Amino acid sequence: MEKLLQKLETGWKKLVSKLNLDNQIEKQLLEALQRDYFEEKSISELLEKESARIPYNHLRKKLLDIAQSEKQHAELLADKIQKLGGTLPDHAVELRNQRQKQQFTSTIDLLKLLEEEKDEYIEYINTAYLAEDAGHKDLKELLMKIGEEERRHRKELMDILSRLNPLPAS
């Protein structure tokens, strides 16, 4: 009987530790999705705002297209956050106000945005594998797709920047 009690106790400890680990992974996933949601929303708003500064219509349109794609990413992430039982970040308003104070007045500043896009790509790949660890394969596929679109956005932003400031001919 004592062996049975030990086995039951060991089994319960394993089960509880696994449940705690699963909860931690789920919590990390939700936090990553909330961060990604906010970044997508912020970048979308910033691109829309900064597009007004672009002197060429075709480049402005490219920037607005990227902004629209970022907005769609935010909507997809918001849906997934809510399906996982999370809420959209409360700190979004405060961070948005901080970002609105920043003025991107030169292409050097747009380069900072380009760097953010690179970071976003890496974050999506990491979050995709976190989703897989949490057992959300459909979410992993979505995050990998968004990550790939972020990589494409980065290339498009580099193209826009190079057209705004072409290198001098030697």
C-alpha positions in Angstrom: 0.0 0.0 0.0 2.9 2.3 0.8 4.4 1.8 -2.7 1.0 2.6 -4.2 0.8 5.9 -2.2 4.4 6.8 -3.3 3.5 6.1 -7.0 0.3 8.2 -6.7 2.2 11.0 -5.0 5.0 10.9 -7.6 2.3 10.9 -10.4 0.5 13.9 -8.9 3.7 15.8 -8.6 4.6 15.2 -12.2 1.1 16.2 -13.3 1.1 19.4 -11.3 4.6 20.4 -12.6 3.5 19.7 -16.2 0.4 21.8 -15.7 2.4 24.6 -14.2 4.8 24.5 -17.2 1.9 24.4 -19.7 0.4 27.4 -17.9 3.7 29.3 -18.0 4.1 28.6 -21.7 0.5 29.7 -22.4 1.2 32.9 -20.3 4.4 33.6 -22.2 2.6 33.1 -25.5 -0.2 35.4 -24.6 2.3 38.1 -23.5 4.2 37.8 -26.7 1.0 38.0 -28.8 0.0 41.2 -26.8 3.4 42.7 -27.4 3.2 41.8 -31.1 -0.3 43.2 -31.4 0.7 46.5 -29.9 3.8 46.7 -32.2 1.7 46.0 -35.3 -0.8 48.6 -34.4 1.9 51.2 -33.6 3.9 50.6 -36.7 0.7 50.8 -38.8 -0.2 54.2 -37.3 3.3 55.5 -37.6 3.5 54.5 -41.3 0.2 56.1 -42.1 1.4 59.3 -40.4 4.8 59.3 -42.0 3.5 58.6 -45.5 2.3 62.2 -45.6 6.0 63.2 -45.6 6.9 61.1 -48.7 7.1 63.4 -51.7 6.4 60.7 -54.3 2.9 59.2 -54.8 4.1 55.7 -55.7 6.3 55.5 -52.7 3.6 56.9 -50.4 1.2 54.2 -51.7 3.8 51.5 -50.9 4.1 52.9 -47.4 0.3 53.0 -47.0 0.1 49.4 -48.3 2.5 48.2 -45.7 0.6 50.2 -43.0 -2.6 48.4 -44.1 -0.9 45.0 -43.9 0.4 45.8 -40.4 -3.2 46.8 -39.4 -4.5 43.5 -40.7 -1.8 41.7 -38.7 -2.9 43.5 -35.5 -6.6 42.5 -36.2 -5.5 38.8 -36.6 -3.5 38.9 -33.4 -6.3 40.6 -31.5 -8.6 37.8 -32.5 -6.1 35.1 -31.3 -5.5 36.9 -28.1 -9.2 37.0 -27.3 -9.6 33.3 -28.3 -6.8 32.4 -25.8 -8.7 34.3 -23.1 -6.5 37.3 -23.0 -7.2 41.0 -23.3 -5.8 43.6 -25.6 -2.9 45.5 -23.8 -4.0 48.3 -21.5 -0.7 50.1 -21.8 -1.2 50.6 -25.5 -2.6 54.1 -25.1 0.4 55.3 -23.0 2.9 53.8 -25.4 1.0 55.2 -28.4 1.2 58.7 -26.8 5.0 58.2 -26.3 5.4 57.2 -29.9 3.3 60.2 -31.2 5.8 62.5 -29.5 8.5 61.1 -31.7 8.8 62.8 -35.0 10.4 60.9 -37.8 11.7 63.8 -39.8 14.4 62.2 -41.9 15.2 59.0 -43.6 17.6 58.3 -40.8 14.6 58.0 -38.5 12.9 55.8 -41.1 15.9 53.5 -40.8 15.0 53.0 -37.1 11.6 51.8 -38.3 13.3 49.5 -40.7 15.3 48.1 -37.7 12.0 47.6 -35.9 10.7 45.5 -38.8 13.7 43.3 -38.5 13.2 42.8 -34.8 9.5 42.0 -35.5 10.4 39.3 -37.9 12.7 37.6 -35.3 10.0 38.0 -32.6 7.4 36.3 -34.8 9.6 33.4 -35.4 10.3 33.0 -31.7 6.6 33.4 -30.8 5.7 30.8 -33.5 7.8 28.2 -31.8 6.3 29.2 -28.4 2.9 28.6 -29.9 4.0 25.2 -31.1 5.3 24.4 -27.6 1.9 25.4 -26.2 0.1 23.1 -28.7 -1.3 25.8 -31.0 -0.1 24.6 -34.4 -2.6 26.8 -36.3 -1.3 29.8 -34.4 2.3 28.8 -35.3 1.4 28.8 -39.0 -0.2 32.2 -38.7 2.8 33.7 -36.9 5.2 32.2 -39.4 3.1 33.8 -42.2 3.1 37.2 -40.5 6.8 36.9 -39.9 7.4 36.3 -43.5 5.3 39.3 -44.4 7.4 41.3 -42.0 10.5 40.2 -43.8 8.9 41.4 -47.1 7.9 44.7 -45.5 11.5 45.2 -44.5 12.7 44.8 -48.1 10.0 47.2 -49.3 11.0 49.8 -46.7 14.6 49.4 -47.9 13.5 50.0 -51.4 11.5 53.1 -50.4 14.5 54.5 -48.5 16.9 53.8 -51.4 14.6 55.7 -53.8 14.2 58.6 -51.4 18.0 58.9 -50.9 19.8 57.3 -53.9 23.5 56.8 -53.6 25.5 59.3 -55.6 27.0 58.1 -58.8 30.8 57.8 -58.6 
